[in-house]
């Protein structure tokens, strides 16, 4: 091991020794007493919270029951609306599909016409080339 490494280890040991000396005696006893007091306070707070939660839970359960009943009533009303909306969406989707079919067919027609035009142009080019060859001969 290098000299620097050994020095670092020695420094670390010295620091640990110093820390150990500080924690012995009065400071440690005072810390323990404080921790005990804090622990007791925390226990009391937890017990109070539990009692409060039980009361709150009972109140919230009642409120939730009332809200659930209201939502059930509203839900029954909304079921009819939802059904109507669902049917409307389906009809719109079908309408869109039909329109898409029309558009697709038109595109295919146009493509077919374009192909025919292209074929006609190609024939004309071939004929022109053949005429030129004949004229040259």
CNS distance restraints for C-alpha pairs under 8 A (distance, minus, plus):
assign (resid   1 and name CA) (resid   5 and name CA) 6.36 0.50 0.50
assign (resid   1 and name CA) (resid   6 and name CA) 6.88 0.50 0.50
assign (resid   2 and name CA) (resid   6 and name CA) 6.49 0.50 0.50
assign (resid   3 and name CA) (resid   7 and name CA) 6.21 0.50 0.50
assign (resid   4 and name CA) (resid   8 and name CA) 6.21 0.50 0.50
assign (resid   5 and name CA) (resid   9 and name CA) 6.38 0.50 0.50
assign (resid   6 and name CA) (resid  10 and name CA) 6.30 0.50 0.50
assign (resid   7 and name CA) (resid  11 and name CA) 6.17 0.50 0.50
assign (resid   8 and name CA) (resid  12 and name CA) 6.17 0.50 0.50
assign (resid   9 and name CA) (resid  13 and name CA) 6.25 0.50 0.50
assign (resid  10 and name CA) (resid  14 and name CA) 6.22 0.50 0.50
assign (resid  11 and name CA) (resid  15 and name CA) 6.25 0.50 0.50
assign (resid  12 and name CA) (resid  16 and name CA) 6.26 0.50 0.50
assign (resid  13 and name CA) (resid  17 and name CA) 6.24 0.50 0.50
assign (resid  14 and name CA) (resid  18 and name CA) 6.31 0.50 0.50
assign (resid  15 and name CA) (resid  19 and name CA) 6.27 0.50 0.50
assign (resid  16 and name CA) (resid  20 and name CA) 6.18 0.50 0.50
assign (resid  17 and name CA) (resid  21 and name CA) 6.40 0.50 0.50
assign (resid  18 and name CA) (resid  22 and name CA) 6.44 0.50 0.50
assign (resid  19 and name CA) (resid  23 and name CA) 6.47 0.50 0.50
assign (resid  20 and name CA) (resid  24 and name CA) 6.64 0.50 0.50
assign (resid  22 and name CA) (resid  27 and name CA) 7.54 0.50 0.50
assign (resid  23 and name CA) (resid  27 and name CA) 6.02 0.50 0.50
assign (resid  23 and name CA) (resid  28 and name CA) 5.51 0.50 0.50
assign (resid  24 and name CA) (resid  28 and name CA) 5.85 0.50 0.50
assign (resid  25 and name CA) (resid  29 and name CA) 6.76 0.50 0.50
assign (resid  26 and name CA) (resid  30 and name CA) 6.20 0.50 0.50
assign (resid  27 and name CA) (resid  31 and name CA) 6.19 0.50 0.50
assign (resid  28 and name CA) (resid  32 and name CA) 6.27 0.50 0.50
assign (resid  29 and name CA) (resid  33 and name CA) 6.32 0.50 0.50
assign (resid  30 and name CA) (resid  34 and name CA) 6.26 0.50 0.50
assign (resid  31 and name CA) (resid  35 and name CA) 6.15 0.50 0.50
assign (resid  32 and name CA) (resid  36 and name CA) 6.22 0.50 0.50
assign (resid  33 and name CA) (resid  37 and name CA) 6.33 0.50 0.50
assign (resid  34 and name CA) (resid  38 and name CA) 6.14 0.50 0.50
assign (resid  35 and name CA) (resid  39 and name CA) 6.03 0.50 0.50
assign (resid  36 and name CA) (resid  40 and name CA) 6.30 0.50 0.50
assign (resid  37 and name CA) (resid  41 and name CA) 6.26 0.50 0.50
assign (resid  38 and name CA) (resid  42 and name CA) 6.11 0.50 0.50
assign (resid  39 and name CA) (resid  43 and name CA) 6.29 0.50 0.50
assign (resid  40 and name CA) (resid  44 and name CA) 6.34 0.50 0.50
assign (resid  41 and name CA) (resid  45 and name CA) 6.18 0.50 0.50
assign (resid  42 and name CA) (resid  46 and name CA) 6.14 0.50 0.50
assign (resid  43 and name CA) (resid  47 and name CA) 6.28 0.50 0.50
assign (resid  44 and name CA) (resid  48 and name CA) 6.25 0.50 0.50
assign (resid  45 and name CA) (resid  49 and name CA) 6.09 0.50 0.50
assign (resid  46 and name CA) (resid  50 and name CA) 6.17 0.50 0.50
assign (resid  47 and name CA) (resid  51 and name CA) 6.37 0.50 0.50
assign (resid  48 and name CA) (resid  52 and name CA) 6.11 0.50 0.50
assign (resid  49 and name CA) (resid  53 and name CA) 5.91 0.50 0.50
assign (resid  50 and name CA) (resid  54 and name CA) 6.24 0.50 0.50
assign (resid  51 and name CA) (resid  55 and name CA) 6.53 0.50 0.50
assign (resid  52 and name CA) (resid  56 and name CA) 6.10 0.50 0.50
assign (resid  53 and name CA) (resid  57 and name CA) 5.74 0.50 0.50
assign (resid  54 and name CA) (resid  58 and name CA) 6.28 0.50 0.50
assign (resid  55 and name CA) (resid  59 and name CA) 6.46 0.50 0.50
assign (resid  56 and name CA) (resid  60 and name CA) 6.03 0.50 0.50
assign (resid  57 and name CA) (resid  61 and name CA) 5.94 0.50 0.50
assign (resid  58 and name CA) (resid  62 and name CA) 6.50 0.50 0.50
assign (resid  59 and name CA) (resid  63 and name CA) 6.41 0.50 0.50
assign (resid  60 and name CA) (resid  64 and name CA) 5.95 0.50 0.50
assign (resid  61 and name CA) (resid  65 and name CA) 6.13 0.50 0.50
assign (resid  62 and name CA) (resid  66 and name CA) 6.43 0.50 0.50
assign (resid  63 and name CA) (resid  67 and name CA) 6.23 0.50 0.50
assign (resid  64 and name CA) (resid  68 and name CA) 5.98 0.50 0.50
assign (resid  65 and name CA) (resid  69 and name CA) 6.28 0.50 0.50
assign (resid  66 and name CA) (resid  70 and name CA) 6.37 0.50 0.50
assign (resid  67 and name CA) (resid  71 and name CA) 6.11 0.50 0.50
assign (resid  68 and name CA) (resid  72 and name CA) 6.10 0.50 0.50
assign (resid  69 and name CA) (resid  73 and name CA) 6.38 0.50 0.50
assign (resid  70 and name CA) (resid  74 and name CA) 6.21 0.50 0.50
assign (resid  71 and name CA) (resid  75 and name CA) 5.74 0.50 0.50
assign (resid  72 and name CA) (resid  76 and name CA) 6.28 0.50 0.50
assign (resid  73 and name CA) (resid  77 and name CA) 6.66 0.50 0.50
assign (resid  74 and name CA) (resid  78 and name CA) 6.08 0.50 0.50
assign (resid  75 and name CA) (resid  79 and name CA) 6.03 0.50 0.50
assign (resid  76 and name CA) (resid  80 and name CA) 7.48 0.50 0.50
assign (resid  77 and name CA) (resid  81 and name CA) 7.27 0.50 0.50
assign (resid  78 and name CA) (resid  82 and name CA) 6.00 0.50 0.50
assign (resid  79 and name CA) (resid  83 and name CA) 6.18 0.50 0.50
assign (resid  80 and name CA) (resid  84 and name CA) 6.35 0.50 0.50
assign (resid  81 and name CA) (resid  85 and name CA) 6.16 0.50 0.50
assign (resid  82 and name CA) (resid  86 and name CA) 6.03 0.50 0.50
assign (resid  83 and name CA) (resid  87 and name CA) 6.25 0.50 0.50
assign (resid  84 and name CA) (resid  88 and name CA) 6.17 0.50 0.50
assign (resid  85 and name CA) (resid  89 and name CA) 6.14 0.50 0.50
assign (resid  86 and name CA) (resid  90 and name CA) 6.24 0.50 0.50
assign (resid  87 and name CA) (resid  91 and name CA) 6.19 0.50 0.50
assign (resid  88 and name CA) (resid  92 and name CA) 6.19 0.50 0.50
assign (resid  89 and name CA) (resid  93 and name CA) 6.12 0.50 0.50
assign (resid  90 and name CA) (resid  94 and name CA) 6.19 0.50 0.50
assign (resid  91 and name CA) (resid  95 and name CA) 6.08 0.50 0.50
assign (resid  92 and name CA) (resid  96 and name CA) 6.11 0.50 0.50
assign (resid  93 and name CA) (resid  97 and name CA) 6.19 0.50 0.50
assign (resid  94 and name CA) (resid  98 and name CA) 6.18 0.50 0.50
assign (resid  95 and name CA) (resid  99 and name CA) 6.23 0.50 0.50
assign (resid  96 and name CA) (resid 100 and name CA) 6.05 0.50 0.50
assign (resid  97 and name CA) (resid 101 and name CA) 6.19 0.50 0.50
assign (resid  98 and name CA) (resid 102 and name CA) 6.37 0.50 0.50
assign (resid  99 and name CA) (resid 103 and name CA) 6.17 0.50 0.50
assign (resid 100 and name CA) (resid 104 and name CA) 5.94 0.50 0.50
assign (resid 101 and name CA) (resid 105 and name CA) 6.11 0.50 0.50
assign (resid 102 and name CA) (resid 106 and name CA) 6.23 0.50 0.50
assign (resid 103 and name CA) (resid 107 and name CA) 6.18 0.50 0.50
assign (resid 104 and name CA) (resid 108 and name CA) 6.20 0.50 0.50
assign (resid 105 and name CA) (resid 109 and name CA) 6.18 0.50 0.50
assign (resid 106 and name CA) (resid 110 and name CA) 6.19 0.50 0.50
assign (resid 107 and name CA) (resid 111 and name CA) 6.07 0.50 0.50
assign (resid 108 and name CA) (resid 112 and name CA) 6.05 0.50 0.50
assign (resid 109 and name CA) (resid 113 and name CA) 6.18 0.50 0.50
assign (resid 110 and name CA) (resid 114 and name CA) 6.06 0.50 0.50
assign (resid 111 and name CA) (resid 115 and name CA) 6.08 0.50 0.50
assign (resid 112 and name CA) (resid 116 and name CA) 6.20 0.50 0.50
assign (resid 113 and name CA) (resid 117 and name CA) 6.15 0.50 0.50
assign (resid 114 and name CA) (resid 118 and name CA) 6.06 0.50 0.50
assign (resid 115 and name CA) (resid 119 and name CA) 6.08 0.50 0.50
assign (resid 116 and name CA) (resid 120 and name CA) 6.14 0.50 0.50
assign (resid 117 and name CA) (resid 121 and name CA) 6.18 0.50 0.50
assign (resid 118 and name CA) (resid 122 and name CA) 6.14 0.50 0.50
assign (resid 119 and name CA) (resid 123 and name CA) 6.21 0.50 0.50
assign (resid 120 and name CA) (resid 124 and name CA) 6.27 0.50 0.50
assign (resid 121 and name CA) (resid 125 and name CA) 6.23 0.50 0.50
assign (resid 122 and name CA) (resid 126 and name CA) 6.22 0.50 0.50
assign (resid 123 and name CA) (resid 127 and name CA) 6.09 0.50 0.50
assign (resid 124 and name CA) (resid 128 and name CA) 6.07 0.50 0.50
assign (resid 125 and name CA) (resid 129 and name CA) 6.20 0.50 0.50
assign (resid 126 and name CA) (resid 130 and name CA) 6.19 0.50 0.50
assign (resid 127 and name CA) (resid 131 and name CA) 6.13 0.50 0.50
assign (resid 128 and name CA) (resid 132 and name CA) 6.20 0.50 0.50
assign (resid 129 and name CA) (resid 133 and name CA) 6.28 0.50 0.50
assign (resid 130 and name CA) (resid 134 and name CA) 6.21 0.50 0.50
assign (resid 131 and name CA) (resid 135 and name CA) 6.05 0.50 0.50
assign (resid 132 and name CA) (resid 136 and name CA) 6.18 0.50 0.50
assign (resid 133 and name CA) (resid 137 and name CA) 6.36 0.50 0.50
